[in-house]
Amino acid sequence: MSELSGKTCLVTGGAGGLGKAIATRFLVAGANVVICDINDDRLKETSAELSSRGSLKAIKVDITSAAEVQGLFDEIVAAFGKVDVLVNNAGIMDRFDPVGDLDEGLWNKVMAVNLTAPYLLSKLAVQDMLKQESPDGCILNIVSFAGKAGWSAGAAYTASKHGLVGLTKNTAAFYGSKGIRCNALMMGGMQTNIQDAFMSGINQDGMARVQKLFATAEVPMCDLDQVAEVCLTVASSQGMKLINGTCIPVDHGLSGTLG
């Protein structure tokens, strides 16, 4: 029997890209999987595609809204009784603008999705996990190399991911002894819809910075299915019970060679 059998896993941004790959892998592993996304069309398409794989529930949610996040958890608990695993995967990019060029509206938007939303979701996940008789919860935050370095994205995205690293460590420190682990995956490059949206919205100066970055080093892309397998291992393997409050590099060694 899979270690995720009977467990309920929530994956934000689960209708496409890495979130979809994670949801698919968790379904195969026997979990009840809830995916949420802001894109209703993509959510319906993914739900239709994955519903035959196992126990799946798809919910449209604006995760920057505390009221909608509360409604999401109410719906999950009504359907499955609890939340065991939270994957804070949803995120948006900035346009590679340094602070002197950064629009305040874009800063606020990036912070809302990349940092405030994981806080809202983690808060309710922790509260639900602590209600269980023997808490065995896992929170996974999808960070990126921008959570470590200062040159790999714009000021907004970089600050949001550094903040998410801090939220990861604090959550792990306060709840690790209570049966709730929290770790971050520090991702390298991936071919996902967030990257496509980023490249379509970037300005000319930002594009020049990206080209300069990728000209200085070979940056191999991470395979989404392999990343999803890493997520499954962190969430379900008994050997990973010892790992808490850690930023795990998933980047073909990029952080070691450029860090």
N, C-alpha and C positions, 0 to 999 in steps of 0.2 A: 504494500500500500504506500502511495506517495506521502511524503511528510506534509504536503499541503492539502491532502484530502480532508474535507470538512472545514478548511480555513477560508476566510473571506478576505480577498485582496482588492484594494482600491487603487486604480492606476489613473492619475490625472493626465490629461492630454492623450487619452488612450485610443483616440480614433484614427491616429496616423503615426507614421514614423516609428521612433523607438517605443512609444507608449503602446502602440498596436503590437509590436513584436513582443514586448513584455507580457501583455495581456494574453497573447496567443500561447506563449510558453507556460504561463501559469494555468491556463485552461487545460492544456495537455497534462500538466502535473496534478490535475484533479481538484483545483481550487474553485471556489465560487469567486467569479471575477466581476468587479464593477468597473466600468470605464466611464469617465466623464470627460466632456469636451464642450467647448463653446460653439464649435462648428456643427450645426444640426445635420446638414447633408452628409458630411463625412461620418458623423456618428451613426446615422441610419445605414450607410453603406457598410461600415465596419461591423455593426451589429448583425446585419444580414449575412455577412461573410463568416463571422465567427460563431454564431449562435449554435451551429451544429457541432462545434468542438467541445461543448460542455456547458456548465452553468454560468451564463453571462447575463448581466444587466447593464444597459446603456442609459445614461442620464445626461441630459443637457444641463450644464451648470456654468454660471459665471463665478469662478473660484475666487474672484476678488471681492465678492459680496458675502459678508458674514451671514446674512439671512439665507442666501442660497446655499452656502456651505452647510449651515445647520439643517436645511431641508434635505440636502443630499444625505447627511448622516442619518437623519430620521428615516429616510426611505430605505437605506441600507439595513439598518437595524430591524425595521419592520419586515424586510424580505429575508434576511439571513441571521438576524439575532445579534450580530457582533461584527467588529472589524479586527482582523488579526495583522494584516500587512497593509501599510500605506506606502505607495511609491509616488513621491512628489516629482513627477516628470515634466509637467506642463511648463513651458517657458517661452519667452519672446526675446529676440535680439534687439540691440540698438543699431545705430548706423556707423559704428566705429568712430564716433565723435569724441574727442577729448573734452575735458570739462569746459574749456574756453569757448567751444563751439556747440555745446550741448543745449538743446531746447528743454526747458523745464517740463513741458508737457510730456515729452518722451521719457525724461527721467522718472516722472511720477508713474507713467504707464508701466515701464519696465520694473520698477520697484513693486508695484501692486501685484503683478503676475509672478515675478520671480522670487519675491521675498515675503510680502505680506500674505499672499495666498498659502504658501507652505506653512506659515505660522498659524493661520486660521485652521487649516486642515490638520496639522500636527496637534494643535490644542484639543480638538474634538476627538482625534484618534487616541491620544493619551488618556483622555477622560473615559472613553469607552473601554479601552484595554484594562484600565485599573479597576473597572467594575467586575471584571471576570474573576472567577474563583482562584485560578492560578494563572496570572498574566504571563503571556508568552508572545509579546508583540514585537513587531519589527517595522521600523520606518526607514525608508531608503530615499535619500535626496539626490537627485541627479544634478550634479554641479558641472564643472568643466574646468579646463586648464586655466580659465579666467578667474577661478576661485583661488589660484595660487600666484599667477603672474599678472603683471600690470600692462603688458603690451599686446595681449591676444584678443582684445575687444575694446569697445568704447568704455567711457567712464561709467555709464549707467549699468551696463551688463556686468562689468568687472566688479563694481561695488555691490551689486545684488548677489553675485555668486560668492564673494567674500563674506557677505552677511549670512548666506545660507550655510557656509562652512561653520560660522559661529553658532548658528541655530542648531546645527547637527551636534557639535561638541557639547553645548549646554544641555540639550535634551538627553544626550547619552549620560552626562555626568549626574543629572538629577533623577533619572528614571532607570538607569541600568540595574541598580540594586532592587528595583521593583518589578523586574521581569520584562522591561521594554528596552530593546536595543535600537540605536539610531546610528546609521552610517551614511557616508556619502560616496558616490561613484564620481571620480574626477575624470570626466570624459575627454578624449581626444576628438578629432574631427569625425563627423558622421554625415552621411548623405540623407538628410531628413527634410521635412517640410519647413522646419524652423530656419534651416540654412537657406532654403530657396527663398523664403520670405525676406530674409536678411539681405541676400544678394540683390533682390529686386528693388529694395527700398534704399540701398546705400547711395550716398552722394559721390561725386567725382573724387573729392579729397579722401573720403573713406575708402573708396575702391583702390586708390593709389597706396594707401596704408596696408590694405589687405594683400595687394600684389607684392609689396615690399616684404611683408611677413613671410609669405609662402615662397618667395625667391630665396630667402636666407636658409631655408631648411626644407627637407623632404618631409611632408606631413602625411603619413598613410591614413586612410580612412578606416574607421572601426566598423566591422560588420554588425548590423543590427541584431541578427539572430544570436551571434556570439555574445553581444552585450546582454541580451535578454537571458542567456544562460548564466551569465555572471550574477544577474539579479536574482534568479531562481536559487542559485547556490547560496548567496548571502542570506536570503530570506528563509531557506528551508533546511540547509545542511546542519546537522548536529555539530559538526566541527566548527561552524561559524558562530556558535553560541559564545565563543570567547572573544569575538571581534565586536567592539563597541566604541563609538566615538572616533572612528577612523575614516580618513579620506583615502579611498582605494583607487590608485591610478588604473585607468582602463584606456590606454592610449598608445599601445605599441612601444612603450618606453620613452615617449616624447618628453614627459616631465623629468625623466632622469637625464636626458641628453641636452635639454634646453633650459632646465629649471634654474 
